[in-house]
Amino acid sequence: MQYEKTAKPRKRAVMFRRRKKTGTKQLKFFALQALRAGSLFLFCSVLYVLFRCLEVDFSVLADFTDQYIRQLGMKGLFAFFLLCGAATFFFVPRQLLSLVAGYFYGWQTAAVLVFLGAGLGCLLSMAYGNFLARNFFRRKMRKRIICLENIFQKSAFG
């Protein structure tokens, strides 16, 4: 009877310590996300202030897009497709690419263009990670890769 009473507090202490560690990890994760969101907000605020103070004439931008980008036709579409693929590979947000493409080509063409370009960027990322950087990741994450391989060998769906 005395053994059971002393065993329960030990388990609770261990559980409490585990919760504290996960709470710390969650706090670090939240702080990192808050830092990213804050930096994005700051960037957008600075752009807003700059555009308000500098009084940019947007008709010049409209003339540029009409003269150079829209008149390229299929060459411009293909170039933007490749640009979307490369930008997605280098972590440019797809929402930004969608906004730019929507401005240049209209929403129907932009939707298809960004969808295909983002798919190309994802394929490039997968090919890079699977073929070119495989040895680098095997050296850096050896224990995690072995653990995942064991899990998938037991059951890929369980």
Beta strands, then each sheet from edge to edge (+ up, - down):
end
